[in-house]
Amino acid sequence: MNSVDSTLSKSSIAIVADSDTVTGFRLGGIKEVHAIEDMEGAKKIIKDLTDQGFSIIITTEKIGDGIREFIDRITKNRTLPIIVEVPDKTGPIKRATDPIKELVKRAIGIETVK
């Protein structure tokens, strides 16, 4: 693999979500999409994408909540991949902490304020 191929794989975006969410991202031009049926499938695909060097993995909040410990193990001691959780078609989940705020805090080391 030459340096250009390496750079491309390290800046790639992938989607791991339910079929409706995957369809929306596919229509938006994202090529690396994975519709999952269950949480074990999500774990396997996220691990594979991490091993392949994807830098951003987008999933839904429901999947993120369902595999929280797994995501925390993957992201605890590394900067990539960044796993971003978005609402699915039912809308956002009410949470005590904002996962995007926590992601920014982890990435740049400071806490944002509202």
Order of alpha helices (4+ residues) and beta strands (2+ residues): alpha-beta-alpha-beta-alpha-beta-alpha-alpha-beta-alpha
